[in-house]
């Protein structure tokens, strides 16, 4: 029974390794500029991402201005 588990773990490890190598080869065959542009466009087209980013920026500015009023910084 122990030998079967060892073989199973080795097979799963090899399968994972080959899958990772295939993904790495696919990534390296695509130019970096194309990957970056596609990823950025997909993020900026995502309404949830933009809404979340806007919320974070507004909260940061609001927090900065709240602290700034106490310290005499004009927002």
C-alpha positions in Angstrom: 0.0 0.0 0.0 2.8 2.4 0.8 4.4 1.9 -2.6 1.2 2.9 -4.4 1.1 6.2 -2.5 4.7 7.0 -3.4 4.0 6.3 -7.1 0.8 8.4 -7.0 2.7 11.3 -5.4 5.5 11.0 -7.9 3.1 10.9 -10.9 1.1 13.9 -9.6 4.4 15.8 -9.0 5.6 15.1 -12.6 2.2 16.0 -14.0 2.2 19.3 -12.1 5.8 20.0 -13.3 5.0 19.4 -16.9 1.9 21.5 -16.7 3.9 24.4 -15.2 6.5 24.0 -17.9 3.8 24.2 -20.6 2.4 27.4 -19.0 5.8 28.9 -18.8 6.5 28.1 -22.5 3.2 29.7 -23.4 4.0 32.8 -21.4 7.5 33.2 -22.8 6.3 32.8 -26.4 4.0 35.8 -26.1 5.9 39.2 -26.1 5.8 41.0 -22.8 4.3 44.2 -24.3 1.4 42.3 -25.7 0.7 40.5 -22.3 0.9 43.8 -20.4 -1.3 45.7 -22.8 -3.9 42.9 -22.8 -3.9 42.6 -19.0 -4.2 46.4 -18.5 -7.0 46.7 -21.0 -8.9 43.8 -19.3 -8.5 45.5 -15.9 -9.6 48.9 -17.1 -12.6 47.4 -18.9 -13.7 45.7 -15.7 -16.4 47.8 -14.0 -15.9 46.2 -10.6 -12.1 46.9 -10.7 -12.7 50.6 -11.7 -15.4 51.0 -9.0 -13.1 49.5 -6.4 -10.1 51.6 -7.4 -12.2 54.8 -7.4 -13.5 53.9 -3.9 -10.0 53.4 -2.6 -8.7 56.6 -4.2 -11.6 58.6 -2.8 -11.1 57.1 0.7 -7.4 57.9 0.6 -8.0 61.5 -0.4 -10.8 61.9 2.2 -8.5 60.5 4.9 -5.6 62.7 3.8 -7.8 65.8 3.8 -9.2 64.9 7.2 -5.7 64.7 8.7 -4.6 67.7 6.7 -7.3 69.9 8.3 -6.0 69.1 11.7 -2.4 69.8 10.6 -3.2 73.0 8.6 -2.8 71.4 5.1 -5.2 72.9 2.6 -6.9 70.3 0.4 
